[in-house]
Amino acid sequence: MNNFFDKLFGKKTQPQKKAAVSENVVTAPLSDAQLQAIKVAANKFEPPQIIVGCGQSVGKQRELNEDSLLAFTSIISGNSGSTPFGLYIVADGMGGHQYGEVASNAAIRTIAGQIMRKFHPYLFNLPSSPLDESLQEIMQSAISEAQRVVLKEAPGSGTTVTAALVVGQQVTIAHVGDSRGYMIYQDGRMETVTRDHSLVRRLEELGQITASEAAVHPQRNVLYRALGQGEILEPDITTMPFPQNGYLLLCSDGLWGLVSEEDLRQMALNAPTLQTACQNMVAAANSAGGPDNITAVLIQVLS
């Protein structure tokens, strides 16, 4: 081994001397202030970064997977600063419609292509025209292009889309349909950050049915807004802070329709890794019968 370092660095390595051990060393417990400083340092991450886990299954009762997902994570860090960048999309091709899998796959690829075309020059310092659009305008443009492509490539079909664009410490979410986004905070709180565009959700909002009735309603899978349905599409688009060291969960109804929010929260908070958390979520949905395709994407920004 010493010869290896001699050749690598062009000098001989010196044998290591054993450190002298003093018999008069006195140790003392760390003070509360020292312990707190260590705890704070352990909870800071340099550079700030995004980690992600994914899980997917065709389920127990379907032969075809009509769900599609995309996860893209990037970080460029140096003396000029560090900006985590990520794009995450879940799309659920509408069951019972022709080409559902084509619609969902076309949607995620088109949305990702439109967004990356905007950001690629800035991420890699390439010549470009000024970026004069807001994040929400970029998402709106990407959804509109995906709508055009799905209408062309999968006529008569449709898909949900829930897309999250993470830039630094904020996230912009574009949403159509009944896939969902959840924020899970470090203190254990869980919040739904998307709104289902489904018939039963609308009836529930109007007070005509209860949440328990909505869960078993025979038309609970009927959507009034989806990508590829109709010429004009109005996605929900919002920008919010990413929860400090918390999580964002994107999932199809094959997951949230079978596994309770409390169970999803516990899996996200208690699993050793995000990948394990997603695999556990998918396994739980399959254990509950797995009647639909199942997709989960779990994201965390560490800073």
C-alpha positions in Angstrom: 0.0 0.0 0.0 2.9 2.4 0.8 4.4 1.8 -2.6 1.0 2.8 -4.2 1.1 6.2 -2.4 4.8 6.6 -3.2 4.0 6.3 -6.9 0.8 8.5 -6.7 2.4 11.4 -4.8 6.1 10.9 -5.8 7.3 10.6 -2.2 7.8 8.0 0.4 5.3 7.6 3.1 6.5 7.6 6.6 5.4 5.0 9.1 2.8 6.3 11.4 3.8 6.8 15.0 1.4 5.8 17.7 0.0 8.7 19.6 1.2 9.1 23.1 -1.3 8.2 25.7 -1.3 10.3 28.8 -2.2 8.7 32.0 -3.3 12.1 33.4 -6.1 12.8 30.8 -9.3 13.9 32.6 -12.6 13.7 30.7 -15.9 15.5 31.6 -19.5 15.3 30.3 -20.4 17.7 27.6 -22.4 20.7 28.7 -26.0 21.3 27.6 -24.8 24.1 25.3 -22.2 21.8 23.7 -24.7 19.1 23.1 -27.2 21.5 21.6 -24.5 22.9 19.2 -23.7 19.3 18.1 -27.4 18.6 17.5 -27.9 21.8 15.4 -24.8 21.0 13.4 -26.0 17.5 12.7 -29.4 18.8 11.4 -27.7 21.2 8.9 -26.9 19.9 5.4 -24.2 21.4 3.2 -24.9 21.8 0.4 -28.8 21.9 0.5 -30.0 18.9 -1.4 -33.1 17.0 -2.6 -33.5 13.3 -1.9 -36.3 11.2 -3.4 -37.8 7.8 -3.3 -40.3 6.1 -5.7 -42.6 3.2 -5.7 -44.9 1.7 -8.3 -47.0 -1.4 -8.9 -49.6 -2.5 -11.4 -51.6 -3.7 -8.5 -53.4 -7.0 -7.9 -56.3 -6.7 -10.3 -55.0 -4.9 -13.3 -53.0 -6.4 -16.2 -51.8 -3.0 -17.6 -50.0 -0.2 -15.8 -51.6 3.1 -16.8 -49.7 5.1 -14.1 -46.5 7.0 -15.1 -44.0 8.8 -13.0 -41.0 11.1 -13.5 -38.3 12.0 -11.0 -35.5 14.4 -11.9 -33.1 15.8 -9.3 -30.1 18.1 -9.8 -27.8 20.1 -7.6 -25.0 22.5 -8.6 -23.0 23.8 -5.7 -19.9 25.9 -5.4 -18.5 29.2 -4.3 -21.3 31.0 -6.1 -24.0 29.2 -4.0 -26.1 26.2 -4.2 -29.6 25.7 -5.6 -31.3 22.3 -5.4 -33.5 21.7 -8.5 -36.0 18.9 -9.0 -39.0 18.0 -11.1 -41.4 15.3 -10.0 -44.6 14.1 -11.8 -47.3 11.5 -11.2 -49.9 10.8 -13.9 -52.7 8.3 -13.8 -54.1 7.3 -17.2 -57.9 7.2 -16.9 -59.0 3.6 -16.5 -61.7 2.4 -18.9 -60.4 4.8 -21.6 -58.5 3.7 -24.7 -54.8 4.5 -24.5 -54.7 5.5 -20.9 -51.1 4.5 -20.6 -50.2 6.5 -23.7 -51.9 9.6 -22.3 -50.1 9.4 -18.9 -46.7 8.8 -20.5 -47.1 11.5 -23.1 -48.1 13.9 -20.3 -45.1 13.4 -18.1 -42.6 13.5 -21.0 -44.2 16.6 -22.5 -44.3 18.5 -19.2 -40.8 17.6 -18.3 -39.5 18.5 -21.8 -41.2 21.9 -21.7 -39.9 22.8 -18.2 -36.3 21.4 -18.8 -36.1 23.4 -22.0 -36.6 26.5 -20.0 -34.2 25.7 -17.2 -31.5 23.7 -19.0 -29.5 26.8 -20.1 -29.5 28.3 -16.6 -28.5 25.1 -14.9 -25.6 24.6 -17.2 -24.6 28.2 -18.1 -25.5 27.9 -21.8 -26.4 30.9 -24.0 -30.1 31.6 -23.8 -32.8 34.2 -24.0 -33.8 35.9 -20.8 -36.2 33.8 -18.6 -39.0 36.4 -18.2 -41.7 34.0 -17.1 -42.7 33.1 -13.5 -42.6 29.5 -12.3 -46.3 29.4 -12.4 -46.4 30.6 -16.0 -43.8 28.0 -16.9 -45.9 25.3 -15.4 -49.1 26.6 -17.1 -47.4 26.6 -20.5 -46.1 23.0 -19.9 -49.6 21.7 -18.9 -51.1 23.4 -22.0 -48.6 21.8 -24.3 -49.3 18.4 -22.6 -53.0 18.9 -23.2 -52.3 19.5 -26.9 -50.1 16.4 -27.2 -52.5 14.1 -25.4 -55.4 15.2 -27.5 -53.3 14.4 -30.6 -51.6 11.2 -29.5 -54.3 9.6 -27.4 -57.7 11.0 -28.6 -60.6 9.9 -26.4 -58.3 9.2 -23.5 -57.2 11.2 -20.5 -54.9 11.4 -17.5 -54.5 13.0 -14.2 -51.3 15.1 -13.6 -49.7 16.2 -10.4 -46.3 17.9 -11.0 -44.0 19.5 -8.5 -41.2 21.8 -9.5 -38.7 22.3 -6.6 -36.3 25.3 -6.9 -34.3 26.1 -3.8 -36.6 26.1 -0.8 -39.9 26.5 -2.7 -42.1 24.2 -4.7 -44.6 25.0 -7.5 -47.4 22.4 -7.9 -49.5 22.0 -11.0 -52.5 19.7 -10.7 -55.3 18.3 -12.7 -57.5 15.3 -11.7 -57.5 13.2 -8.6 -53.9 12.2 -8.0 -52.7 14.0 -4.8 -50.0 16.0 -3.2 -49.4 15.9 0.6 -47.0 18.0 2.7 -45.7 16.1 5.7 -44.0 18.5 8.2 -41.2 17.7 10.6 -43.6 18.1 13.6 -45.7 15.3 12.2 -48.5 17.3 10.6 -49.9 16.2 7.2 -51.7 18.5 4.8 -53.3 17.8 1.4 -52.1 20.5 -1.0 -54.1 19.5 -4.0 -57.8 19.4 -4.7 -59.5 16.4 -6.3 -61.3 17.3 -9.5 -63.8 14.5 -9.0 -67.6 14.4 -8.8 -67.7 13.0 -5.3 -65.2 15.6 -4.0 -67.4 18.4 -5.5 -70.5 16.9 -3.9 -68.6 16.7 -0.6 -67.6 20.4 -0.9 -71.2 21.3 -1.5 -72.3 19.4 1.6 -74.4 17.0 -0.3 -72.5 13.9 0.9 -70.1 13.2 3.8 -66.5 12.1 3.5 -67.4 8.6 4.5 -70.1 8.5 1.8 -67.6 9.8 -0.7 -65.2 7.0 0.1 -67.7 4.3 -1.1 -69.7 6.3 -3.6 -70.2 4.3 -6.9 -69.0 7.3 -9.0 -66.0 8.2 -6.9 -63.7 7.7 -9.9 -65.6 10.1 -12.2 -63.5 13.2 -12.9 -64.8 16.5 -14.2 -61.4 17.8 -15.1 -58.5 15.8 -16.6 -55.7 16.3 -19.1 -56.9 15.3 -22.6 -60.6 16.0 -21.8 -62.0 19.0 -23.6 -60.2 21.8 -25.4 -59.8 24.2 -22.5 -58.0 23.1 -19.4 -57.6 25.1 -16.2 -55.0 23.4 -13.9 -54.6 24.4 -10.2 -51.2 26.0 -9.9 -49.7 27.2 -6.6 -46.3 28.0 -5.2 -45.4 27.5 -1.5 -42.4 27.0 0.8 -41.1 23.4 1.0 -41.5 22.2 4.6 -38.2 22.6 6.5 -36.7 19.0 6.5 -40.2 17.8 5.8 -41.6 15.8 2.9 -43.8 16.1 -0.2 -45.7 13.0 -1.2 -47.2 12.7 -4.8 -49.4 9.7 -5.4 -52.1 8.2 -7.5 -55.5 7.2 -6.2 -54.4 3.6 -6.2 -52.5 4.5 -3.1 -54.5 7.2 -1.2 -57.7 5.4 -2.0 -56.5 2.3 -0.1 -54.2 3.5 2.6 -55.2 6.0 5.2 -53.5 9.4 5.5 -52.4 8.4 9.0 -50.7 5.3 7.7 -49.0 7.2 4.9 -47.8 9.8 7.4 -46.3 7.1 9.7 -44.6 5.3 6.8 -43.0 8.6 5.6 -41.8 9.6 9.1 -40.6 6.2 10.4 -39.0 4.4 7.4 -35.2 4.5 7.4 -35.1 5.8 3.8 -37.5 7.4 1.4 -37.1 4.5 -1.0 -38.2 2.1 1.8 -41.1 4.4 2.7 -42.4 4.3 -0.9 -42.0 0.5 -1.1 -43.9 0.1 2.2 -46.7 2.4 0.9 -47.1 0.3 -2.3 -47.0 -2.9 -0.3 -49.8 -1.6 2.0 -52.0 -0.8 -1.0 -51.5 -4.2 -2.5 -52.2 -5.8 0.9 -55.5 -3.9 0.9 -56.5 -5.6 -2.4 -54.6 -3.5 -5.0 -57.6 -2.9 -7.3 -55.8 -0.1 -9.2 -52.3 0.8 -10.3 -50.2 2.3 -7.5 -47.6 5.1 -7.7 -45.8 7.1 -4.9 -43.0 9.7 -5.1 -41.6 11.0 -1.8 -39.4 14.1 -1.8 -37.4 15.8 0.9 -35.3 19.0 0.8 -32.4 18.8 3.3 -30.9 22.2 4.2 
